[in-house]
Amino acid sequence: MWTFNAEEGTTTAQGFGIWFLVFISLFVFNEFARRWKWAGFFSFFILPSLLTVLWFFFMKEKTYTDWFHLVKVYSATAGCIIFWAIRHVQIKDNKGTVRWRLANVKFALVFPALILAVNIIEAVTRDFQVGKEYWNLFSGPIEGEVTGVLGGPWNYMNAMAGILNTVTITGWFGIVIRKETNSDKSRDMLWPDMLWFWIIAYDLWNFSYTYNCIPTHSWYAGLALLIAPTLCAFTLGKGAWLQHRAQTLAIWCMFAQTFPTFLDSGAYVVKSTYQPWIYTSVAAIALASNVVVFCYMIYKWVKTKRNPYAGEIFTDLGEYKTIKALAE
């Protein structure tokens, strides 16, 4: 699927070592940003503000300026800011009793699902664009992808997977805040109805998207950037996958904007082998997994008579109950 940059002397062992370093860095950063209120504020308010000045005034000729990369970095950061506000914005009286909190405002809980859907549709649009413009054609270097892309039916297959993944976002209004304990004061934004099968289907779709549309980034942004939040959501930060995904995506996009040569030149570049059968296989797995999740959602909808968009649909599952028990 990939080739390491042998011309720069990068061995397979070194390639895996760099990947592991990226993965650990993303995981540790997410832990830093989620554990403390001030850390999240620094990571998603102050840091991107400083970096914006750097990108547009000092790195204008070096950093990414195509629409997709700019939309991605700022939409991911906006998501983190909104999630931080849902977790931490509240009003207390003189005795320290909470009188109002943003997390209790139902309208505010629409935004996490909306932000997630917008990010998916951005990628779906890109898949359609690549499939249309480069159908059975190797593009060569283009803006945002230094070695180019190869379009084909896999782009359309994966775009359909992304649409299904958007449709199967359920339980919007069931978002809750994790109760504080001696070992965890993160106040994570828990989404009990967003369970492992949807997350895996998302990961498969998103990996296929990165492999299709930004192949030189897919080794890092397609694997490390997907595995890090998923591992956290299944272990230390159970039930808060969307929060972890947004935070790791935002910091990765900031890193990529600041150090574009890490992905596009030198020893760290990992290139696609551009094999049509690999593209087709990966897209087929992504599409099949999302079809299964869609069918399961319809089955639960019919069986329970619960509307997945007006309420929660997986409340009878053990994993849902486990996550819900962590809430305030």
Backbone torsions as a table, in degrees:
resi	resn	phi	psi	omega
1	MET	NA	-34.4	-178.3
2	TRP	-132.5	160.1	170.6
3	THR	-129.7	134.4	176.5
4	PHE	-80.8	162.9	-173.3
5	ASN	-81.3	80.9	-178.8
6	ALA	-64.4	-28.2	179.9
7	GLU	-61.9	-27.8	178.2
8	GLU	-95.8	5.4	177.7
9	GLY	84.7	15.7	-179.0
10	THR	-80.0	118.9	177.7
11	THR	-86.9	168.5	178.2
12	THR	-61.7	-41.0	179.2
13	ALA	-61.9	-41.5	178.6
14	GLN	-66.4	-38.9	178.5
15	GLY	-60.8	-43.8	177.5
16	PHE	-69.3	-34.6	178.6
17	GLY	-64.5	-42.1	178.1
18	ILE	-65.1	-41.5	178.2
19	TRP	-59.6	-45.2	-179.0
20	PHE	-63.1	-38.2	178.3
21	LEU	-63.9	-41.9	177.1
22	VAL	-62.6	-45.9	-179.0
23	PHE	-60.1	-48.7	179.9
24	ILE	-62.8	-40.5	179.9
25	SER	-62.1	-42.8	178.8
26	LEU	-64.4	-43.5	-179.2
27	PHE	-63.6	-45.3	-178.4
28	VAL	-67.4	-42.0	178.3
29	PHE	-60.4	-43.3	179.7
30	ASN	-61.1	-40.4	177.6
31	GLU	-63.4	-41.9	177.7
32	PHE	-61.2	-48.2	-173.9
33	ALA	-70.8	-27.6	-176.2
34	ARG	-92.7	-22.4	-172.7
35	ARG	-72.8	-33.9	-174.1
36	TRP	-129.7	140.8	179.4
37	LYS	-57.8	-45.6	-178.4
38	TRP	-65.5	-33.7	-179.4
39	ALA	-67.2	-40.9	176.0
40	GLY	-64.2	-40.8	179.0
41	PHE	-61.6	-45.0	178.8
42	PHE	-63.1	-44.0	-172.6
43	SER	-68.7	-32.2	-171.1
44	PHE	-121.1	-2.3	173.2
45	PHE	-112.0	-56.9	-172.9
46	ILE	-78.3	-50.6	-175.8
47	LEU	-58.3	-51.3	180.0
48	PRO	-64.8	-28.2	177.0
49	SER	-65.8	-44.8	178.3
50	LEU	-65.2	-41.4	-178.6
51	LEU	-68.2	-33.0	177.9
52	THR	-59.4	-42.9	176.2
53	VAL	-60.6	-43.0	179.7
54	LEU	-62.0	-47.3	-176.2
55	TRP	-63.8	-45.7	-170.5
56	PHE	-91.1	-14.7	-179.1
57	PHE	-115.2	-23.8	-176.8
58	PHE	-121.6	-16.9	-177.3
59	MET	-127.2	23.1	-172.9
60	LYS	-57.4	-32.8	-178.1
61	GLU	-89.5	-5.7	-175.2
62	LYS	-112.4	-35.9	-174.4
63	THR	-82.0	171.7	178.3
64	TYR	-72.0	133.9	178.1
65	THR	-124.8	2.7	177.7
66	ASP	-70.8	156.8	-172.6
67	TRP	-59.6	-38.1	-172.5
68	PHE	-67.1	-46.6	-178.1
69	HIS	-66.1	-38.7	179.6
70	LEU	-68.0	-44.2	177.9
71	VAL	-61.5	-39.3	-176.8
72	LYS	-64.9	-46.9	-175.9
73	VAL	-66.7	-39.8	-177.3
74	TYR	-81.5	-31.3	176.8
75	SER	-70.8	-38.4	177.2
76	ALA	-65.0	-41.7	178.9
77	THR	-66.9	-40.2	177.4
78	ALA	-60.8	-39.7	176.7
79	GLY	-60.5	-44.1	179.3
80	CYS	-62.5	-39.0	179.5
81	ILE	-64.4	-44.3	179.7
82	ILE	-65.5	-42.0	179.1
83	PHE	-64.5	-40.0	177.6
84	TRP	-60.8	-42.7	-179.7
85	ALA	-64.9	-42.4	178.5
86	ILE	-60.5	-37.3	-177.9
87	ARG	-75.9	-35.9	-165.9
88	HIS	-118.6	-19.9	-176.1
89	VAL	-77.4	119.9	179.8
90	GLN	-158.6	162.6	179.7
91	ILE	-120.4	130.4	179.3
92	LYS	-116.2	154.3	175.6
93	ASP	-88.1	-174.5	-176.8
94	ASN	-63.1	-22.7	-179.9
95	LYS	-91.9	1.2	178.5
96	GLY	87.1	7.0	178.4
97	THR	-82.6	132.4	-179.7
98	VAL	-72.2	122.4	-180.0
99	ARG	-101.4	-25.7	-178.5
100	TRP	-155.8	140.9	174.2
101	ARG	-144.1	145.6	-177.2
102	LEU	-62.4	-32.3	-178.2
103	ALA	-62.6	-19.0	-179.9
104	ASN	-91.7	-2.6	178.9
105	VAL	-88.4	110.6	-174.5
106	LYS	-58.5	-37.9	-179.3
107	PHE	-59.9	-36.6	-179.0
108	ALA	-64.8	-27.4	-177.3
109	LEU	-76.1	-7.1	174.4
110	VAL	-72.8	-30.8	-172.0
111	PHE	-64.7	-41.1	177.4
112	PRO	-56.5	-45.7	178.7
113	ALA	-66.1	-39.4	-179.7
114	LEU	-64.4	-45.0	179.3
115	ILE	-63.2	-42.9	178.4
116	LEU	-61.5	-46.7	-179.2
117	ALA	-61.7	-42.4	179.6
118	VAL	-62.1	-42.2	178.9
119	ASN	-63.7	-38.2	178.1
120	ILE	-67.4	-44.7	-178.7
121	ILE	-65.4	-33.2	174.0
122	GLU	-56.4	-47.4	-179.3
123	ALA	-69.0	-38.7	177.2
124	VAL	-59.7	-42.7	178.6
125	THR	-60.4	-42.0	179.1
126	ARG	-64.9	-40.2	177.8
127	ASP	-61.6	-46.3	177.5
128	PHE	-60.3	-41.3	-178.9
129	GLN	-63.0	-47.5	-179.8
130	VAL	-64.7	-42.6	179.2
131	GLY	-61.6	-39.7	-178.5
132	LYS	-73.1	-46.7	-173.8
133	GLU	-78.0	-27.7	-174.3
134	TYR	-126.1	37.4	-179.9
135	TRP	-59.4	117.2	-177.9
136	ASN	52.5	32.3	-178.1
137	LEU	-136.5	128.5	175.4
138	PHE	-81.8	122.1	-171.0
139	SER	-72.5	-29.2	-167.0
140	GLY	74.8	-179.4	-177.6
141	PRO	-56.8	131.1	176.2
142	ILE	-134.6	167.4	-179.9
143	GLU	-62.0	124.8	179.2
144	GLY	93.3	-8.8	179.7
145	GLU	-149.5	101.5	-167.5
146	VAL	-67.0	-32.4	-179.2
147	THR	-100.0	-6.6	175.5
148	GLY	97.0	173.1	-178.9
149	VAL	-128.2	162.3	176.5
150	LEU	-124.5	114.6	-177.6
151	GLY	-87.3	157.7	179.0
152	GLY	176.4	-171.9	-178.8
153	PRO	-59.5	-25.3	179.8
154	TRP	-61.0	-31.4	177.3
155	ASN	-63.0	-41.7	-179.0
156	TYR	-72.9	-37.8	176.2
157	MET	-60.5	-45.3	-177.5
158	ASN	-73.0	-32.8	175.4
159	ALA	-60.8	-40.8	177.0
160	MET	-64.8	-37.6	176.5
161	ALA	-61.7	-40.9	178.9
162	GLY	-65.1	-38.1	177.6
163	ILE	-64.0	-44.6	177.5
164	LEU	-62.8	-38.2	179.3
165	ASN	-63.5	-35.7	176.5
166	THR	-68.2	-43.0	-178.3
167	VAL	-62.9	-30.7	-175.1
168	THR	-92.6	16.2	171.6
169	ILE	-76.7	111.6	-173.8
170	THR	-120.1	167.7	173.5
171	GLY	65.4	38.8	-176.8
172	TRP	-54.1	-42.8	-172.3
173	PHE	-88.4	6.9	-179.5
174	GLY	-95.6	6.4	-179.8
175	ILE	-63.1	134.0	-178.7
176	VAL	-135.1	169.4	-179.1
177	ILE	-105.0	136.7	179.1
178	ARG	-68.4	133.3	178.8
179	LYS	-71.1	146.7	-179.6
180	GLU	-77.2	138.5	175.1
181	THR	-129.7	175.0	178.2
182	ASN	-63.0	-29.7	-176.6
183	SER	-96.4	-15.3	-177.3
184	ASP	-147.3	108.4	178.4
185	LYS	-111.5	26.9	-173.2
186	SER	-72.3	-26.4	-173.1
187	ARG	53.7	47.0	179.6
188	ASP	-56.8	149.7	175.9
189	MET	-87.2	102.1	-176.6
190	LEU	-88.3	141.1	177.3
191	TRP	-127.1	85.8	-172.9
192	PRO	-59.4	-30.6	-177.3
193	ASP	-81.1	-8.7	177.5
194	MET	-93.6	93.9	-171.0
195	LEU	-103.1	177.1	-168.9
196	TRP	-57.1	-36.6	-176.0
197	PHE	-68.0	-36.1	176.2
198	TRP	-69.2	-41.7	-179.1
199	ILE	-61.5	-44.7	178.9
200	ILE	-63.4	-42.2	178.0
201	ALA	-61.8	-39.7	176.2
202	TYR	-62.2	-48.1	-178.5
203	ASP	-58.8	-42.6	179.4
204	LEU	-64.9	-42.7	177.8
205	TRP	-63.3	-48.3	-175.1
206	ASN	-66.7	-36.2	176.4
207	PHE	-62.2	-44.4	178.6
208	SER	-60.4	-40.4	178.2
209	TYR	-60.4	-48.8	-178.5
210	THR	-63.3	-38.6	179.8
211	TYR	-67.4	-34.3	179.9
212	ASN	-73.3	-44.5	-164.7
213	CYS	-109.8	-25.3	176.0
214	ILE	-137.3	66.0	-172.6
215	PRO	-58.5	-34.5	179.4
216	THR	-71.1	-15.6	178.4
217	HIS	-96.1	-11.9	-168.5
218	SER	-69.2	-25.3	178.0
219	TRP	-65.4	-38.0	178.6
220	TYR	-95.5	-58.7	-176.4
221	ALA	-72.9	-18.9	179.5
222	GLY	-93.6	-26.8	-179.8
223	LEU	-112.4	-64.0	-176.9
224	ALA	-58.6	-42.7	-175.9
225	LEU	-72.6	-18.5	175.9
226	LEU	-93.0	-39.2	-177.2
227	ILE	-70.7	-36.9	-176.6
228	ALA	-58.7	-54.0	179.6
229	PRO	-68.9	-31.3	179.0
230	THR	-66.8	-43.0	177.8
231	LEU	-62.3	-42.6	179.0
232	CYS	-63.0	-41.6	-178.5
233	ALA	-66.5	-24.6	179.6
234	PHE	-95.7	-3.7	-176.8
235	THR	-130.4	-96.7	-173.1
236	LEU	-67.1	-39.2	-176.4
237	GLY	-111.6	52.2	-173.6
238	LYS	-54.6	133.1	174.1
239	GLY	84.6	-3.6	-175.9
240	ALA	-114.1	39.0	-175.5
241	TRP	-55.2	-46.7	-175.6
242	LEU	-60.6	-41.7	177.1
243	GLN	-60.9	-46.7	179.7
244	HIS	-64.0	-40.6	-179.8
245	ARG	-63.1	-45.7	-179.1
246	ALA	-63.5	-42.5	-176.9
247	GLN	-68.5	-43.9	178.7
248	THR	-68.9	-36.2	178.1
249	LEU	-65.6	-42.9	-178.6
250	ALA	-62.7	-47.3	-177.8
251	ILE	-69.1	-33.6	176.8
252	TRP	-64.6	-44.3	179.9
253	CYS	-63.4	-38.7	176.6
254	MET	-63.1	-42.6	178.9
255	PHE	-63.0	-45.9	-178.1
256	ALA	-64.6	-37.9	177.5
257	GLN	-66.2	-34.2	-175.3
258	THR	-84.6	-33.8	-179.1
259	PHE	-126.5	64.8	-177.4
260	PRO	-63.2	-25.7	-179.5
261	THR	-68.5	-20.6	177.3
262	PHE	-59.2	-36.9	-176.9
263	LEU	-95.2	-25.6	-167.8
264	ASP	-110.1	-8.1	-179.9
265	SER	-158.0	163.1	175.9
266	GLY	82.5	-164.7	-170.6
267	ALA	-68.9	-20.1	-173.1
268	TYR	-88.4	-8.6	-176.8
269	VAL	-66.7	132.7	175.0
270	VAL	-122.2	120.4	-173.2
271	LYS	-103.9	151.9	175.1
272	SER	-74.7	153.2	173.9
273	THR	-85.5	-9.5	176.2
274	TYR	55.8	48.4	177.5
275	GLN	-98.6	117.6	-178.0
276	PRO	-54.7	-36.6	-177.4
277	TRP	-67.9	-30.8	176.7
278	ILE	-70.0	-46.4	176.3
279	TYR	-55.0	-47.8	-177.0
280	THR	-64.0	-43.3	-178.3
281	SER	-64.6	-45.4	-178.7
282	VAL	-64.2	-44.4	179.6
283	ALA	-65.6	-37.2	179.6
284	ALA	-64.7	-40.7	177.8
285	ILE	-64.2	-43.0	179.4
286	ALA	-62.9	-44.7	-179.2
287	LEU	-65.9	-44.7	-179.1
288	ALA	-61.2	-42.6	-178.7
289	SER	-64.6	-38.4	-180.0
290	ASN	-75.6	-29.1	173.0
291	VAL	-64.6	-42.1	179.4
292	VAL	-62.1	-46.0	179.9
293	VAL	-63.5	-40.4	178.2
294	PHE	-62.1	-45.3	179.2
295	CYS	-63.4	-38.5	179.1
296	TYR	-66.0	-40.4	177.9
297	MET	-61.8	-44.4	179.1
298	ILE	-62.4	-41.8	178.4
299	TYR	-59.3	-47.6	-179.7
300	LYS	-66.7	-36.6	178.9
301	TRP	-61.0	-47.6	-179.2
302	VAL	-68.3	-43.0	-175.7
303	LYS	-68.7	-43.7	-174.2
304	THR	-93.9	-15.1	-176.9
305	LYS	64.3	19.1	178.2
306	ARG	-96.2	131.2	179.3
307	ASN	-77.0	118.7	-176.0
308	PRO	-68.9	-13.6	-179.1
309	TYR	-101.2	-21.8	178.0
310	ALA	-95.4	-19.5	-178.7
311	GLY	-153.0	-157.2	-179.9
312	GLU	-104.5	147.5	-172.0
313	ILE	-117.2	-18.2	-174.8
314	PHE	-108.7	28.5	-173.4
315	THR	-65.3	-17.1	-178.7
316	ASP	-88.4	-6.7	-176.7
317	LEU	-83.9	145.5	-177.8
318	GLY	-60.5	-39.2	-178.8
319	GLU	-66.4	-37.5	175.8
320	TYR	-59.4	-46.5	-177.3
321	LYS	-64.5	-37.0	179.9
322	THR	-64.0	-44.0	179.5
323	ILE	-68.9	-42.4	-179.3
324	LYS	-60.9	-33.4	-179.0
325	ALA	-67.7	-17.8	178.8
326	LEU	-81.6	-11.8	-173.1
327	ALA	-80.0	164.3	177.1
328	GLU	-64.7	NA	NA
